[in-house]
Amino acid sequence: MIQMRTMETLLGGQWVAAGEWLEVHDPSDTRTPVARVPALGAEEVTRAYDEAEKGFALWRRTSPFERARVFHETARLLRERAAEIADAVVTENGKTLQEASGEVQKAADFFEYYASLARTGYGTLVHDARPETRTSFHHEPIGIVLAITPWNDPLLTPARKLAPALAAGNAVVLKPASETPTSGLHLARALHDAGLPAGVLGVVTGRGGKISAPLLEDPRIAAVTFTGSNSVGESIRSSLADRNVRFQGELGGKNATVVLADADLTAAVKAVVAAGFGQTGQRCTATSRVLVERSVYEEFTGLLLDAVAALGLGSRETDTLSVGPLVSTGQRAGVLADIARAVQEGATVLAGGDTPKEEAYAHGCWVLPTVLGDVSREMSVWREEVFGPVVVVRAVDGYDEAVEEVNDSDFGLAAALFTRDLRAAHRFAEEADCGQVAVNTTTTGWDVHHPFGGFRDSGSAFKEQGTEALRFYTRVKTVAFHFGS
């Protein structure tokens, strides 16, 4: 029996409650709430920005070496508390324990990485045509950043955004997903305990319908960074269109893996299973489309179905072959509706396609790992993001058709190719119209120092991760010094 936890939120360096509470449920068994967090209102949102204004005035002038010290201590505390935090991720999100534990470690990696960058000056000396003049440009923080983060990586995505934003000297107001708010609060606790000054980070927990408007309408916002659905992302972008506010959106994907006839089929199947069913398919870089050269289609599909049959269900096991539940009953209903629509349009269920029938899963948000065949390029399941444990497979006649199919999408986040042909590999790296391209490895798994983001409807022009992330969170100032008479 999981014990109910009550967590306060961080405003102005203090842990505060509220008159209302937001309940959090375990998606593996939704009958009983497992945690509650404050359901804040407009008044608390204004307070968060008031405190951020004061925090930014201090933090922007804080030594970069002190920022780095806070980050190193934050990483240490995350690792020290890894078991507790991973359990929170499992309980509110449904990931397997192994997936949640990896998320904690990678969140710590973000702070260690940006600690090193915080110690590095962001600037360049440039020549000046004027005599006896030295000119340089440097990067400085932009102000208060609103970070809106999703439920699928409830610790990792806040870390991905907070680390570069804070390293650059900004203040951040964090709005974690209402389904999974406790992971973000654990991160805030680590930053607070590491010595982050009051107001530099505020966490606004609550129901989006109640606090979205005051969060987005505050005139003090310099930038909004958002990860989530295209519909919400486009709504936010539109609301900011007539304001001088930067927008960074990491949105949807419909990622393809191509398997050519000369590929190592065993390795390709392993990668597709990991990328398609890891995190129950609930990640933007998940492989959801598989294009297989026709001569090996039957062999590959047989190997894939054998591998899927070996997958078990369970969110607390450490077994790498376990698949957890979807995050909520609403998400489960959406995925099942996508599968039913695909079948209605003519697709064939090769594996899964339904919920498990065992009593142990009756009260959870479970969907069996699903493989669909007989799918055409016109079907919705081929073109629209499902965001669940659903992989569709199609046969193609060679490399050229495969690349055409990869690029025939509104999205452009990630794609992978499996081949032993070096020429095909280099062509794919150049011709795949995606922000993240992999050869003989998964569409998932990009490290903290790898610039990350997609093209077209998959997101905005600003990349996350690596040094590229700092471009979004900084502005450039050019300074000339004349030292002559």
N, C-alpha and C positions, 0 to 999 in steps of 0.2 A: 504494500500500500504506500503510495507516494504522499508525503506530508505536504499540506498546503503551506506555501510560502507567501509572506507579505513583504513587498519591496517598495521602499520610498524612492523618489526620483531626485535628481540633482539640479538645484537652481541656486545660483549665487554662492556656490561653495557649500551649501547646506542640503541635507537630505530632508525632503519635505513630503508630507502626505496631502490628501485632498478630501473633500467631502464625499466624492464618489470614487468608486473603484472599478477597474477593468479586469475582468477575470480571464485567466489563461487556462486552456484545456490541453491535455495530453492527446495528440491525434491518434495514438495507438489504442486509447480507450477514452472516449469523450464524456463519459457519464459524470465525472467529478472534476471540478476545477482544481488545478495543481498550484496555481499562483495567482496573486492579484497585485496590480500596480495602480498608482493614482490615475484617475481619469480627469485630466486637467481641462480647464476651460480657457476662454479668451483672456481673462485677467491674468492667469499664470503665464500665458504666452507672452503678453506684454512685459511681464516681469522678467522672463527669460531674455528678451531683447534688451531690456534696461540693464540687466547684469552683464550681458555680452558686450554692451557698449563700454562699460567700465573695464571689463576684462580685457578687451582689445586694446584699450589705451595703455594698459600695463604690459600685456604680453608682446605687443609689437616692439617694445623697447627692451624686452628681456634678452639677456645674452643668449646667442645661439648655443653656447656651451651649456647653459642651464637648461635650455629646451632639450638638448641631447641627453642631459642627465635624467630629466623627467621621463624621457622616452625609454631609456635603458632600464630604469626602475619599473616602468609600466610593463615592459616585456618580461622582466624578472617576476613580477607579481602575477602576470597571466600564467606563466609556466608553473609557478608555485601553487596556484589555485586551479590548475588545469582539470583535476578530477571533478571539482565542484562545478566549474563553468561548463565542462563537457556534459555533465549530467543535466544542467539547465537547458542546453541546446537540444539534447535528446528528448527531454520531457516536453518542451514547448514546440519543437519543430518536427520531431519524429525521425531524425537522422539516426543511423546506426552509431553505436558508441565509437567505433573506429573513425567514422566520418567526422563526428563531433570533436573527437580528440585532435584530429588533424586540423580542424578549423581553429582550435585554440592556439596550436603551435604556429600556424600561418599568420594569425592575428599578431602574435608576438613578433614574428619575422618582420611584419610591416613597420612596427615601431623601431626595431633595431636598424632596419634599412634607412628609414627617414631620420633616425638619430645621426647617422653618418652624414646624410645630406644637409642636415641642419647646421653642421659644423663647417660646411663649405660655402664660401661666398658666391652669391648668384650675380655674376657681373663679368664684363669684358672691357678691356682697354681697346679703344679704336683710334685710328689716326685722325688728325684734324688738319684741314688745309690752312687754317690760320696759324701763323708763326707763334712759337712759344706758348702753345696751347695743348693741354692734355685733356682728352675727352674719354669718358667711360659711360657705360650704361649698366644699371643694376636692377634687380628685381626686388620689389617690396610687397608686403601683404596688401590685400584689397579691402579687408574689413570683416564684416560679419557674414558668415556662410550658413545657409540653411541646408542641412543634409537630411534627405528623406530616404530611408533605407528599407529594403524588402524583407520578407519573412524567410526566403529560401537560404540565405547565408546570414543569419541574424547577428553573428559576431564578426565575421570576416568582412562583410561589406561596410559596416561602420568603421572598422579599423582601416580599410582601404581608403576611406574618405577622410577620416579624422587625422591620420598620421601625416599626409602631405599638407593638409590645410593648416594644422597646428604647427608643423615644422616651419612653414613659411611665415608664421607670426599672426595668423588670423584667429578670431574667435568663432566658435561653432555652436549653433543650436541644432541638436540632433532630434529628429522625429523617427523613432523606430516603428516597425510595423506593429499594428495592434495585436496580431496573432502571436508575435514572438518578441515581446518587449524586454524580457528579463535578461537576455544575452547582452543587449546594449547597455543595460544598467550594470551588469558585471564589468563591462569594459570601462564605463564611466567611473565605477568604484576603483578600479586599478589606477586610472589616471589621477583621480582625486587623492588616493593614498600615496601616489608617487610624488605629489607636491605640485600638481597643476594649480595655478592661482584661481581664486574664486572668480566666477563669471566667464572664464575662458571657454568653458564647456557647460552648456545647459541641455538637459534631456527633457523633452516634452512628450510624455506618454498620454495616451487617450484615444478617443474615437475620431477618426479622420473627418467625419461629417461635421463634427462640432468645432474642430480647431484648424481645419485646413485653411479657411479664409483668413483668420488672424495671423496664421503662420506665413502665408504668402503675401499678404497685403502690407505688412510692416514696411515703412519707407526706409528703414535702416539696412535692409538686406543688400549686400553687394553681389551675392551669387547664390544660386540654388544648384545643388548637385543631387540628382535623383537616379535611383535604380528601381525599375519596375516595369509595369505593362506599358504598351504603346499608347493606349487610350488615356491613361492618367498622365503619362509623360507629355503627350501632345496638349492636354488640357493645361498643364502647368506652363509649358512653353508659350501657349497662347495668352495666358494671364499675365505673362511678363513681357509680351511683345512691345508694348508702348512704354516700357521702363528701361532705364539703363542698368539692367541686372543681367549678369551672365547666367547662362543655363548650360549645364552638363547633363546629358541624358544617356544612361546605359539601358537600352530597352530590349526588344525581343530578338529572337533568332530562329531560324529554321535550318539548322546546320546539317551539312551533308558530309558523308564519308564515301569516297570512291574506292572501289576494290578492282584493280585490273587483273587480267588473267595470270600475269606473272608474279602476283603478290604472294607473300607468305600468308596463306589463308588462316592458319591457326592464330598468328599474331593479329591479323585483321579482326577476327571474331573476338578475341580477348579485348581489343581496343573498343570495338563497338559496344560490347556488353558493359564495359567500365564507363564509357561515355554516355551510353543510352539509358542505363538503369542505375548507375551510381546516383546518390541523392534522390532516388526514385524519379529520375528524369527532371527534377525540379531545379534546373540551372540553365542559364541563358546559353551556355556553350554546349549543352547536351547534344549528342548526335541523335537526330530524329529521322533523317533520310539516309538510306544506304543505296548507292548505285553500284551494281555489280556487273562486270563484263559477262556477257551472256554465256560464254563457254564454261565459266566456273560458277554460274548462278546457282544451279542445283546443289553442287557440292558445298558452296559457302552457306547457303540457306540451311542445309542439313546440319552443318557444324554449329551454326548460330542457334538453331532450335534446341540442339542438345545442350548447349551452354545455358540457355535460358531455362531449360527444364531443371538444371542443377541449382538455380537460384532459390534461396529460401526467403521467408518473411520474418522480420523481427527487428525492432529498433534498438534493443539493448545488447544484442550479441556483438562480439568483436569479430565474428566471422566475416571475411571479405565478400562472401557470397550471399550475405543477407541484404534484403531490400526493405526499407522502412515504409511507414504509411505516408500518404499525402498529408499536407499540413492541416487540412480542415475538411469538414463535410462538404462545404461549397466547392472546394477544389476537386474533391473526389467526384462530385456530381458533374462538374464541367468536363473532366477527363472521360468519364463514362459516356457522356453525351457526344463527345468528339468521336469515340469509338463507334457508337451506334450510328452516327451520321455517316461515317466512313463505310460501314457495312451496307447501309441503305443506298449509298452511291455506287456499290459494287465491289468493295474491298473484301478480302477473305481473311478471317482470323486464323493465323497459323499457330499462335500460342497466346494464352491468357485471354484477354478481352472482357473480363468480368471481375467481380469481387470474390475473395476466397469464401468457401462455404462452411469452413470449420467454425464451431462456436467460439473459439478463442479469439477470432477476429470480428465477431459480430458487432462490436461496439466501437470499432476503429475506422479510420479513413483509408482502408486498404483497397488497392487495385492490383491485380496480378500483372507481372511483367508481360507486356503484350507485343507481339510481332504481327504486322499486317502485310499481306501480299496482294497481288492483282490490283495494284494501285496505279492510277494514271495521273499525269501531271495536272489534270484539271480538277482533281478531287481536293476538297478542303483540307483533308488530313495531310496532303502533300504540300500545301501552300501555307497553311496557318499553323501558328505555334500551339502545341498541345500542352506543354509544360507538365508532363507526367511520364510514366514508364511505358512509352509507346514508341516503337521503332517501325518504320515502313521500309520495305525493300522492293527494288525494281531492277530489272535487267536492262543493260544498255549495250549498244554495239560499238564499243571502243572508246578511246580517250576523248575524242572530239565531242561526241554526243554527251559524255559524262560531264565535261566542263560546261557545255551549254546548259545542261540541267542544273548544275550547281548554281550557275549565275542567273537562272530563270527564277528569281525570287525577289520579293520586296525587301527581304532582309539581306544583310551581308556581314554577319558576325564571324563565324568560324567555319572552316572546311578542312578536310583531311584527305590525303591520297595514300593508298598502299600500292607499292610497285617496287620492282627491282631495277627499273629502267631509269637511269640517271637523267636522260633527256626529258622523259615524261615528268620526272620530279621537278626539274627546273622550270619547265613550261608551266606546270601547275602553280608553282610559287608565284609566277608572273601573271598568270591568266585567271586565277581564282579571284573573284571580285569580293574579297572579304578582308576584314581587318586582322584576323588571326588565321594563319595558314599553317598546317602541319603536314609532314610527310612521314609515313610509317610510325605515327603515334596518334594519340587521341586528340579530338577537338577540344578537350578540357585540359586543365592542369597548368595554366599559365602562372609563372612565378611572380613574386612581388616586384622584381625589377624589370619585368617584361611590360612594355607599353601595351595597354589593353583597351579595346573598343572596336566597334563595328562601323560599317558603311551603310548608307541609305537609311532605311527605317530602323536599323539596329541601334541608332544613337546619334549623338551630336558629334561635332568635329573634334571636341576635346577628348583626349585619351585619359584613361586612368592608369595608375601604377607607374613605376619607374620615374625617371627625371621628367618625362613628358607631363605627368600629373601636376607638377609645379607650375606649368604654364597657365593652367586654369586658376590657380590660387594666388597668382602674383600679377602685378602690373609692372611695366618697364619704365624706368626713369633714366633719361640721358643727362649727364652733367659735364660741363666744360669748365676748365680752369685755365685762365690766362695768367701766366707767371712772369711775363715780360714787363718792360717799362711802358 
